[in-house]
Amino acid sequence: MLCGQCAAITVDQAGAPGHENLVSLGYVRSLPLAQRGVTHEAFTCGECGANWDYLRDRRNPASGWARCDRTMPAPKRSIDPPTVEAG
C-alpha cells in the first residue's frame, strides 16, 4: 500500500518532484541508457517501502518517476548453526 506522499507522485513526467521520504539507492548502470545520455536512479520510500525508478532523459518528456517491481521486501535469511550429533 502506498503512503499518501507516494500516491501523489506524478509518474512519467520529466521534472516531477518526489518527496522527502524517498531514499536514493544509487544509480543503476546500464550501457544502452548511458550511451543515450540517460541516467537511472533507484529509490525506496522510507515510510511505505515502495520502490521507484527515476529516469533523467532530456529527449523524452515522458521520463521521470516510475514504480518498479521491487515492491516486496527481500526475505530475511538466517543461517542456522550446524547440529552436532552426540555419539
Gaussian input, Z-matrix of N, CA and C with variables (Angstrom, degrees):
# hf/3-21g

backbone

0 1
 N
 C     1     B1
 C     2     B2     1     A1
 N     3     B3     2     A2     1     D1
 C     4     B4     3     A3     2     D2
 C     5     B5     4     A4     3     D3
 N     6     B6     5     A5     4     D4
 C     7     B7     6     A6     5     D5
 C     8     B8     7     A7     6     D6
 N     9     B9     8     A8     7     D7
 C    10    B10     9     A9     8     D8
 C    11    B11    10    A10     9     D9
 N    12    B12    11    A11    10    D10
 C    13    B13    12    A12    11    D11
 C    14    B14    13    A13    12    D12
 N    15    B15    14    A14    13    D13
 C    16    B16    15    A15    14    D14
 C    17    B17    16    A16    15    D15
 N    18    B18    17    A17    16    D16
 C    19    B19    18    A18    17    D17
 C    20    B20    19    A19    18    D18
 N    21    B21    20    A20    19    D19
 C    22    B22    21    A21    20    D20
 C    23    B23    22    A22    21    D21
 N    24    B24    23    A23    22    D22
 C    25    B25    24    A24    23    D23
 C    26    B26    25    A25    24    D24
 N    27    B27    26    A26    25    D25
 C    28    B28    27    A27    26    D26
 C    29    B29    28    A28    27    D27
 N    30    B30    29    A29    28    D28
 C    31    B31    30    A30    29    D29
 C    32    B32    31    A31    30    D30
 N    33    B33    32    A32    31    D31
 C    34    B34    33    A33    32    D32
 C    35    B35    34    A34    33    D33
 N    36    B36    35    A35    34    D34
 C    37    B37    36    A36    35    D35
 C    38    B38    37    A37    36    D36
 N    39    B39    38    A38    37    D37
 C    40    B40    39    A39    38    D38
 C    41    B41    40    A40    39    D39
 N    42    B42    41    A41    40    D40
 C    43    B43    42    A42    41    D41
 C    44    B44    43    A43    42    D42
 N    45    B45    44    A44    43    D43
 C    46    B46    45    A45    44    D44
 C    47    B47    46    A46    45    D45
 N    48    B48    47    A47    46    D46
 C    49    B49    48    A48    47    D47
 C    50    B50    49    A49    48    D48
 N    51    B51    50    A50    49    D49
 C    52    B52    51    A51    50    D50
 C    53    B53    52    A52    51    D51
 N    54    B54    53    A53    52    D52
 C    55    B55    54    A54    53    D53
 C    56    B56    55    A55    54    D54
 N    57    B57    56    A56    55    D55
 C    58    B58    57    A57    56    D56
 C    59    B59    58    A58    57    D57
 N    60    B60    59    A59    58    D58
 C    61    B61    60    A60    59    D59
 C    62    B62    61    A61    60    D60
 N    63    B63    62    A62    61    D61
 C    64    B64    63    A63    62    D62
 C    65    B65    64    A64    63    D63
 N    66    B66    65    A65    64    D64
 C    67    B67    66    A66    65    D65
 C    68    B68    67    A67    66    D66
 N    69    B69    68    A68    67    D67
 C    70    B70    69    A69    68    D68
 C    71    B71    70    A70    69    D69
 N    72    B72    71    A71    70    D70
 C    73    B73    72    A72    71    D71
 C    74    B74    73    A73    72    D72
 N    75    B75    74    A74    73    D73
 C    76    B76    75    A75    74    D74
 C    77    B77    76    A76    75    D75
 N    78    B78    77    A77    76    D76
 C    79    B79    78    A78    77    D77
 C    80    B80    79    A79    78    D78
 N    81    B81    80    A80    79    D79
 C    82    B82    81    A81    80    D80
 C    83    B83    82    A82    81    D81
 N    84    B84    83    A83    82    D82
 C    85    B85    84    A84    83    D83
 C    86    B86    85    A85    84    D84
 N    87    B87    86    A86    85    D85
 C    88    B88    87    A87    86    D86
 C    89    B89    88    A88    87    D87
 N    90    B90    89    A89    88    D88
 C    91    B91    90    A90    89    D89
 C    92    B92    91    A91    90    D90
 N    93    B93    92    A92    91    D91
 C    94    B94    93    A93    92    D92
 C    95    B95    94    A94    93    D93
 N    96    B96    95    A95    94    D94
 C    97    B97    96    A96    95    D95
 C    98    B98    97    A97    96    D96
 N    99    B99    98    A98    97    D97
 C   100   B100    99    A99    98    D98
 C   101   B101   100   A100    99    D99
 N   102   B102   101   A101   100   D100
 C   103   B103   102   A102   101   D101
 C   104   B104   103   A103   102   D102
 N   105   B105   104   A104   103   D103
 C   106   B106   105   A105   104   D104
 C   107   B107   106   A106   105   D105
 N   108   B108   107   A107   106   D106
 C   109   B109   108   A108   107   D107
 C   110   B110   109   A109   108   D108
 N   111   B111   110   A110   109   D109
 C   112   B112   111   A111   110   D110
 C   113   B113   112   A112   111   D111
 N   114   B114   113   A113   112   D112
 C   115   B115   114   A114   113   D113
 C   116   B116   115   A115   114   D114
 N   117   B117   116   A116   115   D115
 C   118   B118   117   A117   116   D116
 C   119   B119   118   A118   117   D117
 N   120   B120   119   A119   118   D118
 C   121   B121   120   A120   119   D119
 C   122   B122   121   A121   120   D120
 N   123   B123   122   A122   121   D121
 C   124   B124   123   A123   122   D122
 C   125   B125   124   A124   123   D123
 N   126   B126   125   A125   124   D124
 C   127   B127   126   A126   125   D125
 C   128   B128   127   A127   126   D126
 N   129   B129   128   A128   127   D127
 C   130   B130   129   A129   128   D128
 C   131   B131   130   A130   129   D129
 N   132   B132   131   A131   130   D130
 C   133   B133   132   A132   131   D131
 C   134   B134   133   A133   132   D132
 N   135   B135   134   A134   133   D133
 C   136   B136   135   A135   134   D134
 C   137   B137   136   A136   135   D135
 N   138   B138   137   A137   136   D136
 C   139   B139   138   A138   137   D137
 C   140   B140   139   A139   138   D138
 N   141   B141   140   A140   139   D139
 C   142   B142   141   A141   140   D140
 C   143   B143   142   A142   141   D141
 N   144   B144   143   A143   142   D142
 C   145   B145   144   A144   143   D143
 C   146   B146   145   A145   144   D144
 N   147   B147   146   A146   145   D145
 C   148   B148   147   A147   146   D146
 C   149   B149   148   A148   147   D147
 N   150   B150   149   A149   148   D148
 C   151   B151   150   A150   149   D149
 C   152   B152   151   A151   150   D150
 N   153   B153   152   A152   151   D151
 C   154   B154   153   A153   152   D152
 C   155   B155   154   A154   153   D153
 N   156   B156   155   A155   154   D154
 C   157   B157   156   A156   155   D155
 C   158   B158   157   A157   156   D156
 N   159   B159   158   A158   157   D157
 C   160   B160   159   A159   158   D158
 C   161   B161   160   A160   159   D159
 N   162   B162   161   A161   160   D160
 C   163   B163   162   A162   161   D161
 C   164   B164   163   A163   162   D162
 N   165   B165   164   A164   163   D163
 C   166   B166   165   A165   164   D164
 C   167   B167   166   A166   165   D165
 N   168   B168   167   A167   166   D166
 C   169   B169   168   A168   167   D167
 C   170   B170   169   A169   168   D168
 N   171   B171   170   A170   169   D169
 C   172   B172   171   A171   170   D170
 C   173   B173   172   A172   171   D171
 N   174   B174   173   A173   172   D172
 C   175   B175   174   A174   173   D173
 C   176   B176   175   A175   174   D174
 N   177   B177   176   A176   175   D175
 C   178   B178   177   A177   176   D176
 C   179   B179   178   A178   177   D177
 N   180   B180   179   A179   178   D178
 C   181   B181   180   A180   179   D179
 C   182   B182   181   A181   180   D180
 N   183   B183   182   A182   181   D181
 C   184   B184   183   A183   182   D182
 C   185   B185   184   A184   183   D183
 N   186   B186   185   A185   184   D184
 C   187   B187   186   A186   185   D185
 C   188   B188   187   A187   186   D186
 N   189   B189   188   A188   187   D187
 C   190   B190   189   A189   188   D188
 C   191   B191   190   A190   189   D189
 N   192   B192   191   A191   190   D190
 C   193   B193   192   A192   191   D191
 C   194   B194   193   A193   192   D192
 N   195   B195   194   A194   193   D193
 C   196   B196   195   A195   194   D194
 C   197   B197   196   A196   195   D195
 N   198   B198   197   A197   196   D196
 C   199   B199   198   A198   197   D197
 C   200   B200   199   A199   198   D198
 N   201   B201   200   A200   199   D199
 C   202   B202   201   A201   200   D200
 C   203   B203   202   A202   201   D201
 N   204   B204   203   A203   202   D202
 C   205   B205   204   A204   203   D203
 C   206   B206   205   A205   204   D204
 N   207   B207   206   A206   205   D205
 C   208   B208   207   A207   206   D206
 C   209   B209   208   A208   207   D207
 N   210   B210   209   A209   208   D208
 C   211   B211   210   A210   209   D209
 C   212   B212   211   A211   210   D210
 N   213   B213   212   A212   211   D211
 C   214   B214   213   A213   212   D212
 C   215   B215   214   A214   213   D213
 N   216   B216   215   A215   214   D214
 C   217   B217   216   A216   215   D215
 C   218   B218   217   A217   216   D216
 N   219   B219   218   A218   217   D217
 C   220   B220   219   A219   218   D218
 C   221   B221   220   A220   219   D219
 N   222   B222   221   A221   220   D220
 C   223   B223   222   A222   221   D221
 C   224   B224   223   A223   222   D222
 N   225   B225   224   A224   223   D223
 C   226   B226   225   A225   224   D224
 C   227   B227   226   A226   225   D225
 N   228   B228   227   A227   226   D226
 C   229   B229   228   A228   227   D227
 C   230   B230   229   A229   228   D228
 N   231   B231   230   A230   229   D229
 C   232   B232   231   A231   230   D230
 C   233   B233   232   A232   231   D231
 N   234   B234   233   A233   232   D232
 C   235   B235   234   A234   233   D233
 C   236   B236   235   A235   234   D234
 N   237   B237   236   A236   235   D235
 C   238   B238   237   A237   236   D236
 C   239   B239   238   A238   237   D237
 N   240   B240   239   A239   238   D238
 C   241   B241   240   A240   239   D239
 C   242   B242   241   A241   240   D240
 N   243   B243   242   A242   241   D241
 C   244   B244   243   A243   242   D242
 C   245   B245   244   A244   243   D243
 N   246   B246   245   A245   244   D244
 C   247   B247   246   A246   245   D245
 C   248   B248   247   A247   246   D246
 N   249   B249   248   A248   247   D247
 C   250   B250   249   A249   248   D248
 C   251   B251   250   A250   249   D249
 N   252   B252   251   A251   250   D250
 C   253   B253   252   A252   251   D251
 C   254   B254   253   A253   252   D252
 N   255   B255   254   A254   253   D253
 C   256   B256   255   A255   254   D254
 C   257   B257   256   A256   255   D255
 N   258   B258   257   A257   256   D256
 C   259   B259   258   A258   257   D257
 C   260   B260   259   A259   258   D258

   B1=1.4507
   B2=1.5320
   B3=1.2890
   B4=1.4591
   B5=1.5197
   B6=1.3224
   B7=1.4600
   B8=1.5357
   B9=1.2921
   B10=1.4565
   B11=1.5134
   B12=1.3408
   B13=1.4642
   B14=1.5227
   B15=1.3460
   B16=1.4629
   B17=1.5275
   B18=1.3143
   B19=1.4643
   B20=1.5254
   B21=1.3274
   B22=1.4639
   B23=1.5263
   B24=1.3326
   B25=1.4693
   B26=1.5247
   B27=1.3170
   B28=1.4608
   B29=1.5175
   B30=1.3314
   B31=1.4622
   B32=1.5230
   B33=1.3284
   B34=1.4711
   B35=1.5195
   B36=1.3233
   B37=1.4649
   B38=1.5209
   B39=1.3167
   B40=1.4606
   B41=1.5200
   B42=1.3242
   B43=1.4535
   B44=1.5126
   B45=1.3341
   B46=1.4701
   B47=1.5294
   B48=1.3335
   B49=1.4644
   B50=1.5248
   B51=1.3289
   B52=1.4600
   B53=1.5185
   B54=1.3421
   B55=1.4635
   B56=1.5193
   B57=1.3335
   B58=1.4648
   B59=1.5235
   B60=1.3360
   B61=1.4627
   B62=1.5220
   B63=1.3304
   B64=1.4604
   B65=1.5236
   B66=1.3139
   B67=1.4604
   B68=1.5233
   B69=1.3273
   B70=1.4567
   B71=1.5243
   B72=1.3342
   B73=1.4577
   B74=1.5192
   B75=1.3186
   B76=1.4549
   B77=1.5190
   B78=1.3124
   B79=1.4586
   B80=1.5133
   B81=1.3193
   B82=1.4540
   B83=1.5203
   B84=1.3145
   B85=1.4643
   B86=1.5226
   B87=1.3079
   B88=1.4522
   B89=1.5238
   B90=1.3144
   B91=1.4602
   B92=1.5308
   B93=1.3435
   B94=1.4724
   B95=1.5302
   B96=1.3316
   B97=1.4644
   B98=1.5212
   B99=1.3207
   B100=1.4645
   B101=1.5232
   B102=1.3207
   B103=1.4615
   B104=1.5244
   B105=1.3310
   B106=1.4650
   B107=1.5135
   B108=1.3393
   B109=1.4575
   B110=1.5170
   B111=1.3268
   B112=1.4633
   B113=1.5239
   B114=1.3289
   B115=1.4627
   B116=1.5223
   B117=1.3194
   B118=1.4641
   B119=1.5216
   B120=1.3255
   B121=1.4607
   B122=1.5279
   B123=1.3293
   B124=1.4616
   B125=1.5253
   B126=1.3213
   B127=1.4626
   B128=1.5226
   B129=1.3268
   B130=1.4563
   B131=1.5228
   B132=1.3120
   B133=1.4615
   B134=1.5252
   B135=1.3208
   B136=1.4512
   B137=1.5142
   B138=1.3235
   B139=1.4685
   B140=1.5239
   B141=1.3368
   B142=1.4692
   B143=1.5246
   B144=1.3350
   B145=1.4587
   B146=1.5149
   B147=1.3302
   B148=1.4678
   B149=1.5240
   B150=1.3202
   B151=1.4566
   B152=1.5198
   B153=1.3163
   B154=1.4520
   B155=1.5175
   B156=1.3257
   B157=1.4578
   B158=1.5202
   B159=1.3363
   B160=1.4585
   B161=1.5191
   B162=1.3353
   B163=1.4635
   B164=1.5168
   B165=1.3293
   B166=1.4687
   B167=1.5244
   B168=1.3209
   B169=1.4615
   B170=1.5231
   B171=1.3240
   B172=1.4699
   B173=1.5198
   B174=1.3317
   B175=1.4635
   B176=1.5253
   B177=1.3348
   B178=1.4610
   B179=1.5265
   B180=1.3270
   B181=1.4652
   B182=1.5307
   B183=1.3304
   B184=1.4644
   B185=1.5273
   B186=1.3445
   B187=1.4653
   B188=1.5204
   B189=1.2885
   B190=1.4620
   B191=1.5117
   B192=1.3252
   B193=1.4613
   B194=1.5191
   B195=1.3390
   B196=1.4642
   B197=1.5210
   B198=1.3220
   B199=1.4634
   B200=1.5124
   B201=1.3060
   B202=1.4570
   B203=1.5169
   B204=1.3212
   B205=1.4602
   B206=1.5237
   B207=1.3151
   B208=1.4643
   B209=1.5317
   B210=1.3300
   B211=1.4599
   B212=1.5182
   B213=1.3081
   B214=1.4587
   B215=1.5230
   B216=1.3396
   B217=1.4562
   B218=1.5230
   B219=1.2989
   B220=1.4597
   B221=1.5244
   B222=1.3311
   B223=1.4603
   B224=1.5212
   B225=1.3119
   B226=1.4578
   B227=1.5188
   B228=1.2977
   B229=1.4530
   B230=1.5121
   B231=1.2936
   B232=1.4574
   B233=1.5192
   B234=1.2826
   B235=1.4570
   B236=1.5180
   B237=1.3269
   B238=1.4543
   B239=1.5253
   B240=1.3345
   B241=1.4589
   B242=1.5256
   B243=1.3254
   B244=1.4683
   B245=1.5275
   B246=1.3133
   B247=1.4622
   B248=1.5190
   B249=1.3006
   B250=1.4661
   B251=1.5146
   B252=1.3237
   B253=1.4560
   B254=1.5203
   B255=1.3238
   B256=1.4681
   B257=1.5158
   B258=1.2824
   B259=1.4507
   B260=1.4170
   A1=108.32
   A2=115.96
   A3=120.85
   A4=110.97
   A5=115.60
   A6=119.75
   A7=107.86
   A8=117.20
   A9=121.47
   A10=113.03
   A11=116.66
   A12=119.75
   A13=111.24
   A14=117.69
   A15=119.89
   A16=110.73
   A17=116.80
   A18=120.29
   A19=111.34
   A20=117.52
   A21=121.45
   A22=113.13
   A23=118.76
   A24=120.83
   A25=109.41
   A26=116.06
   A27=121.88
   A28=108.23
   A29=116.63
   A30=120.78
   A31=110.62
   A32=114.92
   A33=122.85
   A34=113.63
   A35=116.31
   A36=121.00
   A37=107.80
   A38=116.55
   A39=121.14
   A40=110.59
   A41=116.19
   A42=121.66
   A43=115.34
   A44=118.18
   A45=120.26
   A46=109.05
   A47=117.53
   A48=119.58
   A49=111.94
   A50=114.74
   A51=121.07
   A52=107.88
   A53=117.30
   A54=120.88
   A55=109.24
   A56=116.09
   A57=120.84
   A58=114.37
   A59=119.50
   A60=120.75
   A61=113.38
   A62=117.62
   A63=120.23
   A64=109.26
   A65=115.48
   A66=122.08
   A67=107.79
   A68=116.60
   A69=120.56
   A70=109.97
   A71=115.90
   A72=121.82
   A73=110.72
   A74=116.49
   A75=121.50
   A76=112.07
   A77=113.97
   A78=120.79
   A79=110.03
   A80=115.58
   A81=122.78
   A82=107.03
   A83=115.87
   A84=120.09
   A85=109.78
   A86=115.93
   A87=122.36
   A88=107.97
   A89=116.72
   A90=120.73
   A91=112.69
   A92=119.92
   A93=118.23
   A94=112.88
   A95=117.53
   A96=119.51
   A97=111.03
   A98=116.98
   A99=120.65
   A100=111.17
   A101=117.56
   A102=120.49
   A103=111.49
   A104=117.82
   A105=121.90
   A106=112.21
   A107=118.19
   A108=121.09
   A109=113.60
   A110=117.08
   A111=122.67
   A112=108.88
   A113=117.07
   A114=120.41
   A115=108.98
   A116=115.46
   A117=123.29
   A118=107.15
   A119=116.51
   A120=121.26
   A121=108.86
   A122=116.43
   A123=122.35
   A124=109.62
   A125=116.27
   A126=122.94
   A127=109.49
   A128=115.98
   A129=122.17
   A130=108.06
   A131=116.27
   A132=120.74
   A133=108.90
   A134=116.18
   A135=121.23
   A136=113.17
   A137=117.64
   A138=120.96
   A139=112.12
   A140=117.36
   A141=119.55
   A142=113.47
   A143=118.08
   A144=120.92
   A145=114.98
   A146=118.25
   A147=120.95
   A148=109.37
   A149=115.70
   A150=121.47
   A151=109.71
   A152=114.60
   A153=122.34
   A154=110.20
   A155=115.45
   A156=122.80
   A157=107.30
   A158=115.76
   A159=119.92
   A160=107.80
   A161=116.39
   A162=122.29
   A163=108.84
   A164=115.45
   A165=121.22
   A166=107.62
   A167=115.22
   A168=121.75
   A169=107.57
   A170=116.24
   A171=121.07
   A172=112.88
   A173=116.90
   A174=119.90
   A175=113.96
   A176=117.63
   A177=120.17
   A178=109.96
   A179=118.59
   A180=120.29
   A181=113.05
   A182=117.71
   A183=120.92
   A184=112.09
   A185=117.49
   A186=118.60
   A187=107.95
   A188=117.25
   A189=120.98
   A190=109.99
   A191=116.94
   A192=122.47
   A193=111.88
   A194=115.29
   A195=122.34
   A196=107.84
   A197=116.62
   A198=120.32
   A199=107.78
   A200=116.84
   A201=119.50
   A202=109.45
   A203=116.57
   A204=120.71
   A205=114.24
   A206=118.00
   A207=120.24
   A208=109.58
   A209=117.72
   A210=121.03
   A211=113.99
   A212=117.75
   A213=119.75
   A214=108.81
   A215=117.54
   A216=118.66
   A217=110.35
   A218=115.27
   A219=120.17
   A220=109.23
   A221=117.00
   A222=118.23
   A223=110.67
   A224=114.85
   A225=119.08
   A226=108.47
   A227=115.16
   A228=120.11
   A229=109.42
   A230=114.72
   A231=118.64
   A232=108.19
   A233=114.79
   A234=120.70
   A235=106.93
   A236=115.11
   A237=119.69
   A238=109.24
   A239=117.09
   A240=118.85
   A241=109.63
   A242=117.10
   A243=119.34
   A244=110.52
   A245=114.78
   A246=119.06
   A247=109.11
   A248=115.37
   A249=121.01
   A250=107.43
   A251=115.07
   A252=119.47
   A253=109.96
   A254=115.65
   A255=120.11
   A256=108.17
   A257=116.47
   A258=115.93
   A259=113.47
   D1=133.40
   D2=-179.73
   D3=-81.22
   D4=143.44
   D5=171.77
   D6=-73.03
   D7=168.18
   D8=-178.64
   D9=-61.14
   D10=-35.94
   D11=-179.44
   D12=-69.49
   D13=-39.53
   D14=177.89
   D15=-68.76
   D16=-37.57
   D17=179.00
   D18=-63.80
   D19=-24.10
   D20=-178.43
   D21=-87.36
   D22=-6.68
   D23=-179.76
   D24=-68.68
   D25=131.87
   D26=176.48
   D27=-84.38
   D28=119.75
   D29=-178.51
   D30=-91.33
   D31=157.15
   D32=175.86
   D33=55.14
   D34=38.55
   D35=175.76
   D36=-137.55
   D37=115.62
   D38=-178.71
   D39=-59.20
   D40=134.35
   D41=176.49
   D42=84.90
   D43=-1.66
   D44=179.59
   D45=-66.49
   D46=139.15
   D47=-178.02
   D48=-76.34
   D49=155.70
   D50=172.02
   D51=-93.16
   D52=-134.48
   D53=172.69
   D54=-151.06
   D55=169.33
   D56=-169.56
   D57=-70.73
   D58=-15.18
   D59=179.26
   D60=-90.58
   D61=0.80
   D62=176.82
   D63=-78.17
   D64=128.18
   D65=-178.84
   D66=-109.03
   D67=125.76
   D68=179.94
   D69=-72.27
   D70=131.28
   D71=174.69
   D72=-95.26
   D73=-4.92
   D74=177.96
   D75=112.49
   D76=177.97
   D77=-178.83
   D78=-86.19
   D79=139.36
   D80=178.03
   D81=-93.63
   D82=125.21
   D83=-178.03
   D84=-87.92
   D85=123.76
   D86=179.67
   D87=-143.94
   D88=117.75
   D89=-176.86
   D90=-60.93
   D91=-46.79
   D92=179.83
   D93=-60.06
   D94=-39.48
   D95=178.25
   D96=-69.50
   D97=-42.65
   D98=-179.28
   D99=-62.53
   D100=-36.44
   D101=179.12
   D102=-64.72
   D103=-27.42
   D104=177.28
   D105=-90.51
   D106=-1.63
   D107=-179.44
   D108=81.52
   D109=21.23
   D110=-178.69
   D111=-97.66
   D112=136.43
   D113=172.93
   D114=-108.37
   D115=146.80
   D116=-176.88
   D117=-128.89
   D118=118.38
   D119=179.83
   D120=-120.16
   D121=135.45
   D122=179.82
   D123=-98.66
   D124=141.96
   D125=-179.66
   D126=-134.46
   D127=156.51
   D128=168.71
   D129=-134.17
   D130=147.53
   D131=-179.44
   D132=-86.02
   D133=127.32
   D134=178.99
   D135=-71.36
   D136=-14.87
   D137=-178.44
   D138=-94.02
   D139=-52.55
   D140=-174.62
   D141=-109.46
   D142=-10.02
   D143=178.26
   D144=83.71
   D145=5.42
   D146=178.73
   D147=-65.29
   D148=144.06
   D149=179.50
   D150=-106.71
   D151=136.77
   D152=-175.67
   D153=-131.60
   D154=150.84
   D155=169.99
   D156=-117.20
   D157=143.73
   D158=174.14
   D159=-125.41
   D160=120.13
   D161=177.54
   D162=-104.14
   D163=129.34
   D164=174.84
   D165=-106.66
   D166=106.09
   D167=-178.35
   D168=-136.56
   D169=107.60
   D170=-176.52
   D171=-63.73
   D172=-24.00
   D173=-177.42
   D174=-91.03
   D175=-4.76
   D176=-176.95
   D177=-124.57
   D178=106.45
   D179=-179.53
   D180=-67.44
   D181=-14.12
   D182=178.18
   D183=-90.68
   D184=4.80
   D185=175.50
   D186=-75.54
   D187=169.10
   D188=-178.58
   D189=135.15
   D190=-141.85
   D191=-176.37
   D192=-77.11
   D193=141.08
   D194=173.80
   D195=-150.27
   D196=137.34
   D197=173.27
   D198=-70.86
   D199=143.60
   D200=177.93
   D201=-117.16
   D202=173.87
   D203=-172.11
   D204=-86.52
   D205=14.58
   D206=177.09
   D207=-89.74
   D208=42.48
   D209=-173.57
   D210=-78.15
   D211=-21.88
   D212=179.72
   D213=-94.63
   D214=133.03
   D215=177.60
   D216=-65.06
   D217=148.58
   D218=179.06
   D219=-63.31
   D220=138.81
   D221=179.53
   D222=-65.18
   D223=142.19
   D224=178.76
   D225=-75.47
   D226=131.95
   D227=-179.99
   D228=-107.07
   D229=139.07
   D230=175.86
   D231=-126.87
   D232=147.68
   D233=178.08
   D234=-109.69
   D235=115.38
   D236=179.48
   D237=-82.97
   D238=138.83
   D239=177.82
   D240=-66.71
   D241=149.31
   D242=179.94
   D243=-64.71
   D244=145.83
   D245=177.57
   D246=-86.71
   D247=142.28
   D248=179.27
   D249=-111.95
   D250=122.39
   D251=179.98
   D252=-86.50
   D253=134.73
   D254=177.27
   D255=-76.43
   D256=134.90
   D257=-177.51
   D258=-157.53

